[in-house]
Amino acid sequence: MQDIRKMLTVYFIAGTQDCQHLELPPEPALLSLLQTALKCGISCFQFREKGKNALQDPQKIVQLAQKCRDLCCQYHVPFFINDNVDLALAVQADGVHVGQDDRPIAQVIEQCQGKLLLGLSVNTLPQAIANAALQAVGYFGVGPIFPTQSKADAKAAVGLKLLQQIRQQGIAKPLVAIGGITPATALSIRQAGADGVAVISAISRSPNIANSIQQLKGQ
């Protein structure tokens, strides 16, 4: 079993829709961005190909996921897929992350067949309490902590308070915070109870990825 808390330290999430501002075509741009982030020390990568600017061809998505997986393997960094258990199993990902608006978590657990690490988004304290005892869920993604422009379907920001409330309830499950996080806010998020930070634009739009990742680590 992976050390999940260590895995969550700097958890990078991206797809081609997050690379539109780069000079390369979207697919090579994502691979180049991912390789840079891996070299600079991210601890986990989640492939999230979603939104109006994302790839729509299922075969291209599979091929790109495989290339991202291979890069992560080279750097011994866990590779996750967003939402799509079938894709995660097909490309032999390390894990899958699902949200509250997807299928019931019991169905997701059954579909994973024990072959995938599983992350679950929680946006409220009752959601965290309801799923805290599920051993098949390896970690919670908590947020959005701050307002974010990276996800068109983002929920209302919950602030640091939700992290604090989850810990005050005695829930020991690993937590990664997500939503509007910048290098400047990473330390306060860890102090509130998170084991790590999940980011999109803090890396994808950083002018100095190495420096940003070091700050996201709290260094």
URMO-V422007 format. One record per backbone hydrogen bond with DSSP energy under -0.5 kcal/mol. NH is the residue of the N-H (numbers start at 1). CO is the residue of the C=O. If there is no record, write none. Layout:
# URMO-V422007
NH/CO ; NH/CO
This chain:
# URMO-V422007
4/2 ; 7/3 ; 8/4 ; 9/6 ; 11/8 ; 11/197 ; 12/10 ; 12/44 ; 13/199 ; 14/46 ; 18/15 ; 19/16 ; 22/19 ; 29/25 ; 30/26 ; 31/27 ; 32/28 ; 33/29 ; 34/30 ; 35/31 ; 36/32 ; 37/33 ; 38/34 ; 39/35 ; 40/36 ; 41/38 ; 42/37 ; 43/10 ; 44/10 ; 45/78 ; 46/12 ; 47/45 ; 47/80 ; 48/14 ; 48/46 ; 49/47 ; 50/48 ; 54/51 ; 58/56 ; 61/57 ; 62/58 ; 63/59 ; 64/60 ; 65/61 ; 66/62 ; 67/63 ; 68/64 ; 69/65 ; 70/66 ; 71/67 ; 72/68 ; 73/69 ; 74/70 ; 75/71 ; 76/73 ; 77/72 ; 78/43 ; 80/45 ; 80/78 ; 81/95 ; 82/47 ; 83/81 ; 83/97 ; 84/82 ; 85/83 ; 88/84 ; 89/85 ; 90/86 ; 91/87 ; 92/89 ; 93/88 ; 94/79 ; 95/79 ; 96/117 ; 97/81 ; 98/119 ; 102/99 ; 107/104 ; 108/104 ; 109/105 ; 110/106 ; 111/107 ; 112/108 ; 113/109 ; 113/110 ; 114/109 ; 115/112 ; 117/94 ; 119/96 ; 120/139 ; 121/98 ; 122/141 ; 128/124 ; 129/125 ; 130/126 ; 131/127 ; 132/128 ; 132/129 ; 134/131 ; 135/133 ; 137/134 ; 138/118 ; 138/136 ; 139/118 ; 140/174 ; 141/120 ; 142/140 ; 142/176 ; 143/122 ; 144/178 ; 145/178 ; 146/179 ; 154/151 ; 158/144 ; 159/144 ; 159/145 ; 162/158 ; 162/159 ; 164/160 ; 165/161 ; 166/162 ; 167/163 ; 168/164 ; 169/165 ; 170/167 ; 171/166 ; 172/170 ; 174/138 ; 176/140 ; 177/196 ; 178/142 ; 179/198 ; 185/182 ; 186/182 ; 186/183 ; 189/185 ; 190/186 ; 191/187 ; 192/188 ; 193/190 ; 194/189 ; 195/175 ; 196/175 ; 197/9 ; 198/177 ; 199/11 ; 203/200 ; 204/200 ; 205/201 ; 206/203 ; 212/208 ; 213/209 ; 214/210 ; 215/211 ; 216/212 ; 217/213 ; 218/215 ; 219/214
